[in-house]
Amino acid sequence: MARRDGIMLSTDRHVNEYYSEGEPFIWINRLGTYGRADTLLGIIQKAGCYGFSTSMLKVSQIRKDLDRIKNLEVDNGENDVNAVLARLEYNLTKAMMRYSVGLRFGLVNPDYLYNNIEEYQADSTTTRFRQLSDLGTERPGEAFYRQVITKACNDSIGDFFSKLHPKSKLYESLLKRLNNNNLTNVERMKTICNIERCRWRLKILSGQHPFDKYVEVNIPSFSLKAVDKDKVMSMRVGCGTVKYKTPLLTSWITRMDVNPQWIIPKSISKGYVGNYEYMHKMGMFVLDKKEGKLPPEEASLSKVMNGEQYIIQAGGPKNSLGRIIFRFDNNFSVFLHDTSSPWLFKRERRAVSHGCVRVEKPYELALFLFKEKNHELEEKLKYSMTVELVNDNDSLKKRKIDRKRIINSIPVKPPIPLFITYYTIYWNDNGELTDFQDVYEYDKVLSEQLKPFVE
């Protein structure tokens, strides 16, 4: 029966291994079935309220077979007593495993899904995929599967399932929306996609309650929330374009650099080589690996493209990174930072960057990251972010700069958790649940994976 049924989820493989290794039955005995079978049926019959298909859990078949055993409606064909009991044992275990894993971890591994959707050709024989996610989610393992079996055998099913749900206001609000009978099929699937995202438990949160203080960026709403217990500061952000998507990730903000230099990527640098007047105007210079700092006139396209030279923009008001950058460890070389183009925050659709996140209120975000109020440090930071620095083009002009008030870098101690998420149904500026555009078409990709289990 297990071989014929096949494997659609990794969970199914564990069920098949359980019985192939001769493990004891969970639901049936020589007198029929344990009462726990009825308990589980009562729970999984309501799976549709949580976005799961009851057909995925074989609820109808389980109900029929339980009735057959109770009423002794068996025969010598496919409903032979041994066949009915075998179906019950197998289907009940498979249903409990699928439902438990679905509620606790979600049905999809986001890092695997998103890191296998966007191809780029490395050479003529190998296809590679861009890495778009490093959320670091928990996945079910042997310990969890053993726990499921133990809870079933100890008749603790009801209590067990009640503790599997995510505990978040967004999740609860999405469930209420899901059970609104006025939803169209498209709206229902969009809601289920976002419920699935709520179930992706992050390793960074493993074994502890949610952080009191953290920063969360949501890409579809182009918004940032800086949360400190019951205080929330919100601001607009600009994220990566469809071509240069901002990755989904979790990390820790560890440092703020003021007036940072920008090492310009090759894809952008090649457009500047030869445009000396613009490079001077924007405070750019050339860094040669052998000869050191050089003027824009010394830029060589071939050297830039093969990594012998870099074009760098000096820190200051014209710098594309703005006056401050918020650094955190990640595999994508992306950061949160200020911008020299504040007008972009007036747009509704703000997919404008090469992957970094541009923040609307950088000074306020910096103050939020301070462990405690520090008037002297705040004043130095404000001065450093507004003072007119000398760049390559106006080095002959005199500037009255108080060097004692200039600050270059501020460590964030303790580090502050950062979450870059992707919810297409999320809170707006007024705290209302709102639909946002699927800017990277991740809903489309996710819904294809979920359809066999939710429809």
N, C-alpha and C positions, 0 to 999 in steps of 0.2 A: 504494500500500500504506500509506504513512504517513497519507494523508488518510483512508483507510477506517478505520485503526486509531484515529484520534482522539487527543486529549490529555487525560490524567488528572492528570498532574503537570507542573509547570513544566519539569522535566527533559526531558520528552517533546518539548516545543516546541523545545528546543535541538537534539535529534536530528534533527527534521524540517528545521530550518533548515540543519543541516550538509549534508544530502543535497540539499536544494533549491538550495543554492549551488554544487553540483557539486564538493564536496570529495572527495578520493581515498578509495577503498575501504580498509578497515582489515583485513578478515578474509578476503576472497576474492581470487583471482588467476586467471590464465588456465589454471592447472593444477588448480584446485580451491580449497582453503583453506590458510591458514597454520596452523602448529602452535599458534599462540596461541589459536585458536578452541577447541581441545581443552583448553587450559589454563584458559580462562575457564569452559568447561562444567564442568570438575572442581571449580571454586570455587563456582559458583552452585548446583550440585546440593546443596551443604551449607547453603544459605541458611536452611533451616528451623531449623537449630541456633541461628540468631541472630535468629529471630522474623520472618523474611520468608517470604512464600508463594512457592514455586517456580513456581506458575502465573502470578504477577505478573511473573516474569522469563522466562516461556515456555520453561522448561527442557525440557519434554517435546518441544515442537516443534523446538527447536534440536537436541536429541539425534537425533530422527528424520531431520532434514534433513542432519546431518553424516553419519549412516550411509548415507543415500541417495547422497550425493556420493562417499563412499569406495567404495561397492559399485556405483556407476553405475546405481542403481535409479531411473531417470528415465523419463518418458513424454511424451506430447504434450498432456497435460491440465494440471491444476493443479500437477503435479509435473514440469513441463517444466524442463529444466536451468536456464534463465534464472530461472524463478520460484523454484526451490529456492535458487539462489545469492542471489537478491535477498532472500528471507526470511531466510536466514542472516546476510547483511550487516546488514540492518536490525535483526533481533531480537537479535543479539549486541551491537550498539552500544547499543541501548535497554536491554538487561539490564545491561551494564557501567555505563552512566550511572545507572540507577535504583539499582543496588546500591551503587555508590560514594557517591552522594549520601545514600542511606539510612543507610549506616554512618557517614559523616563528619558529617552535619548533622541526621540524622533526617528523617522523611518529612513532618513538620508544622512550620510556623512558629508557635511558641507565642504570640507577641505578637499575631499576626493571629487565631489561634483564640480565645484567651481574651477578646480585646477585641471580639469579635463574637458573644457568646452571651447577654449579659444586656441586654435592651432596657429603655429607659425613654423615655416619651413627652415630648419637649420641647415640642411643640405638636400641634395637630390634624393637621398635614400631614407632619411630619418625625419619623422614628423614629431615635433615637440609641442608642448602646450605651455601657455603662459601661466605663471602662478598668480592667482588672483585672490587667494584666501589663505590665511594662517590664523584661524580662529582658535584652534587648539581645543576641540570639543572632546568631552568624555565619550567613550564608546563601551558597549556592554562587553564584559569578559566572563571568564569562568565563575568568578565569585558571584556575579549578579545572577547568572543562570542557576547556580546552586541555590541562591536565595529564593528564586522564584519557586523552585521545586519544594524547598523546605516550607515556604509559606503555604503552598497548596496542601502539603501533607499534614500540616499543623492546623488546617482549617482557619487560617488567618488571612483569607483572600480579600475580604472586604476592607479591612484595615490597611492591608498592603497596597491596594490600588489607590486608596484615598491619599496616600503619601507620595505617589509617583508624579502627581501633577506639578508643573512649575508654579511657584508662588510669586506672581507678579500681577500688577494692576493691568498691564497690557494684555496678558494672557486671558484674564478673566473677562475683560472688555471684548476681546475678539470672540470668545465663546458665546457671549450674549449676542453678538452680531451674527454669528454662524447660525444660531437658532431662531433668527428672524425669518419668518416664512416668506417675506417679501423679496428676498435676495434672488437675483438672477443666477443662472449657472456660472456666468463669468465672475460675478461678485462672490459667489460661494467659494469658487476655487481660489480666488485671490485671498479670501479670508483664511482658507485652510493653509495656503502657503505661508502666511504670516504666523499662524498658530504653530506650524512645524518649526519655524525659526525660533519661537519662544522655547521649544523643547530642546534646542541644542545647548546642552549644559556645558559651560566653559570650565576647562581645567583650572583656570586662574581662580575660580570660585569654589573649587573642590574642597569639601569638608568644612566650609565656613559660610556664615551668613553674607548676604550682599554687602559690599563696602559702603561705609557711611559717606565717603568722599571719593568722587570719581568724575571722569569726563567721558561723555558719550557723544559720538558723531553718528548721525544717521544720513546715509547718502541720498536716498530718494527725496527726503524732505529738505535736504541741503541745510541741516540745522545742527547745532551743538548745544548740549546741556552740560553745565558744570554743576554737579549736585553735591551739596554738603548737608547731609541729614535732610531736614525739611526745607532747606533753602535751595532754590534752583535759579541759576542764571542761564538765560538762553541767548543765542545769537545766530546769525546767518553764517553760512560757510559756502565756499566754492570748492567743488571736488573735481576729480579727473574727468576728462572727456570720455566718450565711448571708446575711442582709440587708446587712450591712456587711462584706463580705469583705476580709480582709487581702490586699493585692496581692502578686503575685510580682514580685521586682525584684532588681537588683544595684546596689550603691552603695558609698560609703565613709563610715564613721563619722568625723566631723571634730570633734565637740565634745560635751561633757557639761555640762548646766546643772543646778545644784543648787537645790532648792526652787523649781522653775519655776512661773510663773503659768499658769493654763489659760484660754485664750480659748474659752469654751463655744460649741459649734455652735448655730446657730439651732434645729435640730430638737430640741435638749435645752433650750435657754434658754427657749423658749416655755412650758415646763412649770414654770419657776421664777418667772416674773413674777407678782407678787402674793403670793407665799409668802415674805414678808419675814423671818419668824422663822427659817425654814430657811436662807435666804440669809445672814443674819447668823451663824447657828450654823456654817455651812460656810465662812465667810470670803470671801463673795462680795461684789462691788461692781459698779457700773455705770460703764462708760466711754462718755461721750457725746462725739461728734466735735466738737461746738461748745463744750460746757460742761466737758469733762474728767471727772475722777473724781466720781461721785455715789453716795449711799447707795442701798441696795436699794429704798427707798420711791419713788425717782425713776425706776424702770424702767417703760418704756412698751412694750407688746406690739407696737404698730404700728411704733415706731422700731427695736425689736430686729429685727423681720422685714424691714424695708427697709434695714437696715444702718447706721442713724444711731446706734444704741447697741449695745454689746456687754456681755454679762455675763461677768465675769472672776472666777475663783477665785484668791485669794492663795496663794502658796506656803506649804507647811507639811505637817504630818502628815495633815490632812484632805483635802488636795488629791488629786483623782482621778488625777493623774499621779504621785503619790507624791513622794518626796524627790529624785529625779534622773531626767533624761531624756537619752537618747542620740540626738543629732541627725545626720542624713545627708540629702543632697540627694535629693529625689524629687518626682514629679509628683502625689502623692496626699495630701500633708500627714499622713503617718503617721510614727511614730517608735517606738523601743524605750523603755520607761520603767518605772519602779517603779509600785506601786499602793497605794492606801489600803485595799485589800480582799485581804490576803494569803491569806485562807481559800479563795479560788478555786483555789489550786494543789492543794488536796486533791481536787478533782474529776478524774475521768478525761477527761471531755469539757469542754474549756475554750474553746469558741467564745463569747466573752463581751463583746468590745469593739466599738467603732465602727470598727475597722480597724487601730488601733495594736497593738503587741505588748507585753504586760505580762510582765516578767521576774521570776523567783522570787528571784534573788540579785543585786540591783542593785549592791550595794557590791562584791561579788566581781568582777562584770563590769567595773566601773569600774577596779579594780586591774589586771585583765587588759589593759585598753586603755593603761595606762601604758607608755611606752617602756622605762623602767627603774625599779627600786625607789626610792621616795622617801618615807622615813619621815615627814618633816614634812608633806608633801602628803597622805599617807594619813591622818594624824591629823586634819588640818584637814577633810578630806572626811568622815571618820567623825563628827566633832563637828557639822559642818554638817547632816548627814543625820539627826541624832538630837536636836539642840537644840530646845527648845520655843519656837517663834517666836510673836511677838505677832500676832494677827489682829484683824479689825474688831470682834469681839465682846468681846474681853478686853483692849482697848487700855488700860484703866485699871489693869489688874493689872501689878504690877512683875515683870519677868523679869530674871534675872541672865544676860545674854548677853555673851560675850566677843567683841566685834566683830572683834578681830584674828585670831580663829580661824575666822571665817565665810568661806567661799569660795563664789562664785556661779557661776563658769564655768571649765571646764578644757578647753583645746584638746587634741585628740588628734593628736599629731605623732610619727611620720607617721600619716596616716589609715589606718584598718583596714578592709579589704574586708568587706562585708556581703552575704550571699546569703539571700534569703527564697525557699524552695523548696517544692515540693509533691510529695512521694513518699509513696505509700500503702503501699509496702513499704520499710521503713527500719530503721535500727538502734534497738533499745530501750536501756534504761538499762544492760543487761548486755552490750551490744555484739552482740546476736543479731539476725538478720534477722527482722523481725516484720511481720505484716499490720496496717494501721491503717485506720480507717473513712474512706471517701471523703467527707469532711465537706462539701465544696462540689460534689460530684458531677462533678468534673473528669475522672475516669476514664471516666464515661459519655459525656461529650462527646468525649474523645480517642479512645476505642475506636471510635466511629462513623466517625471520619475514617480510622482505621487499617484497619478491617475489609477493604476491597477489596485491601489489600496484604499482609495477614498470615494470611488464612484460605484 
